[in-house]
Amino acid sequence: MSIKLAILGILSWKSSTGYELKKIFEDSSFMYWSGNNNQIYKALMNMENEDLVASEVVHQDNSPSKKVYTITEEGLKELKNWLVSSPEAPEIKKIFLVQFAWSDMLNNQELSDVLLKYENEIKLQLIMQKEKYKRALNSPNRSTRESLIWEMISENIISTYSAELKWIRETRQKLFKNEVMEEKDKMNYQIRKIENKKYIELISTTKPLSAESDALDLIALCWEHEADALMINYANLSEDFFKLKTKVAGDIIQKFINYSIKVAIIVPQKTIQKGRFKEMALETNKGNHFRLYENEQEAEKWLLSKKEGEI
């Protein structure tokens, strides 16, 4: 599928600026193309030369003027011709399968770690797709049939990730049956609710958090319970977390930031004051995503406070 056809489809729904098209593509789980955002504007320019779209500059009082694109009759004809053409067979291109194909050279622990990381990524994607489905972002609802079509597209994507998650779990179980069984219930946690706000408190883990995969587990846990805030006691973190040269802290913190999870860690003052970790603590406590506190009361107050930009 070319980006031209995807743009024509969106414009057949509603007139849009290049920026609005970009946001729709970014939010979509199935409208994609290989390339960068500049391709959108290049495609629009070519399509306008081909009379498939028309543009109008809209002036705004308190904002810069914007260029709005609308599909033409010729564009609708082009889109219709593609819609009635023979569909292509689905492509199965999974980079992980190539990686997995040669993984026999790894030892058991290395292979187990790779599979676990992939499982966590799939788990996150599945939760994210379910969240998108609930919010129904950027989906037209001009008729009952169209709403059903978009609903079935979401179900297709969710079922794909569900099948992948089932496959990776079965694969891990066959390769490392005992290890997989041991990992059950490895996190002990509580969901804390204060009025209309909530956060998850991680009470204990069977193994200290020491890698990005552990952060992904916690992110998936938060999304599963529709929480976007997390409290962790320093006892649940590995010693490497407090040694900046290992980069464990940076990797874990970045994962939480990437997935918009607000995290507070309860750390004794004597630990915060150690070496370069003190510098990191001072820096992170200026932000709105990750902070370190000496007691739970202060941490809870911050976790339940409004995020930046929240009304």
N, C-alpha and C positions, 0 to 999 in steps of 0.2 A: 504494500500500500504506500502510495506517495503522500507526502505532506499536503500536496495540492488537494487531494480528495478529502482528506481529513478536514481541511479548512473549509472547503465547500460545504461539507456536512454541517459544520458548526454554523456557518453563515446562513444556511437554509433554515436554521432554528432562530438565530437572532443576529442582527448586525453587531459588529464588534470592532474594537481597535486592535492593533497588533499586540499591544500589551495584554488585553483581555484574552486574546487567543492564546498567548503564552501561558497565562494563568490556568486556563482550561486544560491545556496540554499537561501542565505540571501536576494538576490535581487528578487527572484521569488515570485509570488503571489499565486502559486498553488502547487509547489513542496515543500512539508513539511513533517516532521515526528516528532514524540514525542521523544525527547532526546536532548543530547548536542552534541557539535561539535566532541567530541572524538569518537562518534559512526561512523563518516565518516571513520576515520582511522581504526577502528576495523572492519568495514564492508569491507573495501578494503583488509585488511589482510586475512579475511575469504574467500573473493571472489578470491583472488590470489591462496589460497590453493585449491580452487575448480576449478581452471583453467578457471574461467570466465573472469578474467582480467590478464594482464601481466604488469610488471613494468620495467622501465629503468632509471638508474641514469644518469642525464644529468649534465655535468660539465660546469660551467660558469666562465669566466675570472675574472669578477669584483664582482661576487655575489656567495653566497653559492651554492653548488650543489643542484639539486632538483630531486625528484623522480616523474616521469611522468607515469601515468597509461593509458593503452590502452585496449579496449575491444577485446576479443578473439572470434574465431568462435563459441566456446561453449557458450560464453557470449551472442553473437548475437542470438543463438538458444534459450537460456533461455528467452531473452527479447521478441523474436517473439512468443514463446509459451504463454507468459503472455498477449501480445497484442491481440491475437485471443481468449483469454478466455472470459467468460461472465463478463461484467462490473458489479461492485457492485452498488447498489442503493445509491444515495447521502445521507450522514449523515447530520442531522440537529441538531447540538449541539450548542446552544447559551446560554452561562452562564447568559446573561442579562435576558433571559426569566424566568429563575428560580428566579432571583432577583426581577423581575417585578411581578411575581406571588404572592408574599407575601407583596407587597408594599402598600396594603390597610391600613396597620397599620401606615403609614406615614401621616402627615398632608398635606394639599394642597401644601404649599410652598416647603416642603421637596420632595414631589413626583414630582412637577414641575421641581425642580432643578436636580433631578436624570435623568429625561427624557431629559432635555435640554443638560446635559453632554453627554448622549448617542448619541443624535442627532448630536452634534458637533464632536464626535469621528467618527461617520459614514460619516459625511460630509468631514472630513479630509481624511479618507481612500479613499473615492470616488475620491477626487481631486488627491490624490497620485497615485491611480491606473490609472487615465487618463494620468497623467504625465509619468508614466512608459510605458504606451501604446504608447505615442508619441515618447519617446526615444528609444523604442524597445530594451531594455537592454537584453543581453544574450538570443537572440532568433535566431535559425538557419533559414536561407533562402536559402536552397539548391534547392528548386523547388517552382514553383508557388503554387502547392497544399499544400506544407508544410507551406509556408508563410500564406496561407489562414487559415490553421488549427490553427496556433498560434494566428492569428488575432481573430478568433472566440473564442479561450480560453480567450483572453483579454476581448472580448465583454461579455462573460459569467460572468466574475468576476465583470465587471463594472455594468452590469444589476442587479446582485445580490445586490450590495451596493446601487444602485439606488432604487430598490424595498424596501430595508430596510429603506432608508431615507424617502421614500414616506409613509411607514407604520408608522414610529415613528412620523412623522409630523401629520398624520391623527389621531393617538392616542392622541397626545397632544392637538390637536384641539377639539376632542370630550370631553376630560376631562376638558380642561381649554380654552374654545373657546375665551372668552374675553381677557384673558391674552396673548394668542398667537397673536391675532390681534394687541394688544398694542405693541408687540415687533417688529413689522415691522418698517423698516427704523430707527432703534435705533442708528445707527452709521452714522455720517456725516463725510465724508473723501474726500480727493483730491489725485489724482495720479500725482505726480510731475515727469516730465521727463527732464533730462539734458543730451544732446547728446544721447549716446546709453545706458545710465543708467536711472533707475527710482526707486522711492520709494513711499510709501503711507504715507500721513500725516493724522493722525486721528485728526479731528478738534473738534468734540464734540460727546458726547454720552448722551442718555437719563438718564442712570444711571452710576455712576463711576465704573471703572473696579475694581473688588474686588475678583475675583476667577479664578481658572484655566479655567473654561468654557468661561470666557471673553477672555482669551488669545487664546483659541482654535478658537473663532469667528474671531479674528484678523488674526490668521494663515491661516484660510480658506479664508479670504478676500484677503490676500497676494497671495496665490496660485491661486485663481480665476483670479487675474489680472497679474499673472506671475511675481510677484515682490517678492524679498527676503529681502527687507529692509523696516523699519517702523519708523516713527517719532510720538511721543506721547507727548502732553503737560501735565504737572503734574496735571492740573485742571481736567483731565479725570480720574485720579486715586483716589481711595478711601483713606480716612485717614489711614486706616489699612495698606495700602501699605508702609507707612513711619514708621510704628511701627513694628520693626523686630520680636518682640515676637509673633505677629500674624501669621508669616510665609507666609503671602500673597505675599510679594515681592519675596521671594525665590521660591514659587510654580509657580508664573507667569513667572519669569525669566527662570526657568528651562524648561518650556514648549517651550519658544522661542528658547532656545539652542537646545533642542531635535529635533526641526523641522527646524533648520538652518535658522532662521529668525533673521536678524541683526536689533537691536532695539536701538534707541536713545531717551531718555526722556529729555525734556526741563524742568529744575528745577531751581528755584531761588537759589542764593548762600546761602541765610539765611536758606533755607530748607535743602540743602545739608549738611550744617554745624551742623545740630541738632544731638546731642548724638551719638548713635551707628550707625545711618544711615550714618554718615560721614565715618565710617570705611568701611561700605559696598560699598559706592560710590568710595572710594579709591581703593578697591579691584577689583570691576567690571570694572573700567576704565583702568585697566591693560590688560583686555581681548579684544577679537575681535568679541564678540557676543552682548554685552549689555553695553551701556555707558550712563552717565548722563552729560548733557551740560547746560550751562547757556543761550545760545542763539542758534537760529535756523541755523545761518550761519556755526558755528563750527560743529553742529550736522549733517547738510547736507553734509559738506565736508567729514566727517568720513563715513557716510552712503554710499556715492558714491565712496569711495576709494575701492581698490581691497581687497578682502578677503585673508586671509592667505592661501598661496598655489596656488592662482589664478595667471595666466600668463597674 
